[in-house]
Amino acid sequence: MKKILFVHNNFPAQYRHLAETLANRPDIQLAAIGTQTARRMPGVKLMKYSVRDPNVAATHPFARRFDLECRRAEEVLYAASSLAAGGFVPDVVLGHPGWGETLPLRSAFPKAHHVTYCELFYRVDGEDSGFDLEFPQTGMDGEVGLRLKNAATLLALVDCDRAVSPTEWQRSTYPDEFKSKIKIIHEGVDVDRAKPSANAKLRLPSGVTLSKKDEVVTYVSRCFEPVRGFHIFMRALPRILAARPRAQIVLVGGEGNPYGASPPEGETWKSLFLKEVAGQIDQSRVHFLGHLAHQDFLHVLQISSAHIYFTYPFVLSWSLLEAMSTGCLIIASATAPIQEVVNSDNGILVPFFDVEQLADRVIEALAYPRRFKSMRAQARAMAVKDFDLHRVCLPKMLDFLGFESNERDTKLDDPVLVSSDEEI
């Protein structure tokens, strides 16, 4: 019986597909450690922990993040010790170092094989920091603080046996001396679910139902914020809506904790940029849907006439790959993470800050949809070829961990690229 431990504050997160697959195997026993936001899964023993908000006023500002990570690591150590006392001593430990949770794991389980998840190594240049001068970093102290965000990650890279990063660009952010440890394996997209559909419909809160017959511009982000180009998209709306009087704008996402800078006190990034353009747009055609159930989210993509995805040089969103798998016409920023998967054959790239060009490309996409049928098909083909969960990504991960793929993982029928002209 092989025992595997997942450590992620928001489990299952990136480990969902892997955990679901391994939980069905009689020769494998699974456990996980996470915070109160972690979700239970069948076949996985979940140990939850919590961290009180400590008073770090007396801690040097440079050390406050690491202080919090160490407090979190202490709670993880208690959870790991409890698992060991109950007889669960893992053979393999998979952990995300971003919150300090991996700090005690080598000491807790010295004989285990440790695999670190490499999402992003923070840098002062070449990434999100300093990319958008409208929202600058705060001087030298800000730079030092940014570098210190890597402390737990560096310790994890020293401690681990191997590591995984989802994309080539994300791996490239890490120091050269660690890259030999890092394998590129994406978590994958279920291309059998995220696929084109000629009959998809989306019912808006207003009661209006949209379908592929409508002009629908879609934008998706976990949080509406500058890191994902929300400000650029909002500033393009006046021209788009004026030029296309039948266009409907559908935005999926929330106003919660942003990846990047926080908005001014008393504002959200959504409220700030909506106010900026409010007098220039017909707000009855702009629909903020919040966070959706996954099937409803797929319906948004399936009816999309043009899907906008912008990002700073930062972590690539799963939503872009699902949009490609669904056969969306991708209009994206020409930034490095995106250019790894989107090119002139399968999408449209525009400079991140060029509001006018973004508006022009969206207007063209709505006016001449048949011009872009090939791009849609190529986007779907790219997702199937490189990011198919069951046939590509999951088998790679299982092989990486030394497990054989079972029949469900590797012997599915070939995915349908395009089932009819109407679907693309």
Number of C-alpha atoms within 10 A of each C-alpha: 8 12 16 22 26 23 26 26 27 15 24 23 13 16 17 12 19 17 22 15 16 20 18 12 12 9 10 13 19 21 23 28 27 24 20 14 13 19 15 15 16 11 16 19 16 23 20 19 17 14 15 8 8 9 9 13 8 7 11 10 13 16 14 17 19 18 17 19 21 19 18 23 20 17 20 30 20 15 19 25 16 13 20 14 10 9 9 18 21 24 16 19 23 24 27 26 25 21 19 27 27 32 23 20 22 16 11 16 18 12 12 19 17 24 24 25 24 25 21 20 20 19 17 16 10 14 19 19 23 17 16 15 8 8 15 12 18 10 8 9 11 15 16 12 17 18 14 18 19 19 16 22 27 17 14 28 23 13 19 22 14 21 24 22 22 22 20 14 20 20 22 14 18 22 10 10 7 14 17 9 16 21 19 18 21 22 25 23 25 20 26 19 13 24 26 31 21 16 13 18 17 19 13 13 10 8 8 8 11 19 19 21 12 15 22 23 26 23 26 27 25 18 22 27 26 25 24 27 22 22 20 20 22 18 19 19 22 17 18 24 21 14 16 15 11 12 19 23 20 20 20 19 16 20 17 13 13 18 16 16 15 15 16 9 6 7 12 19 21 20 14 14 20 16 12 13 16 13 10 14 17 15 14 9 15 16 16 16 15 15 17 13 7 11 11 15 19 23 22 29 34 27 29 30 25 26 26 25 23 29 24 25 21 25 19 22 17 13 18 24 28 25 30 32 31 33 33 33 31 28 21 24 26 21 19 18 21 24 15 13 18 25 17 10 13 25 23 21 22 17 13 20 16 13 18 14 15 27 21 14 17 24 21 17 22 20 13 9 15 10 10 22 17 16 22 25 25 25 28 29 23 18 26 26 13 17 23 24 23 23 24 20 24 24 21 20 20 17 12 14 13 9 12 14 19 13 9 10 17 15 11 11 8 9 14 13 22 19 12 10 9 12 20 26
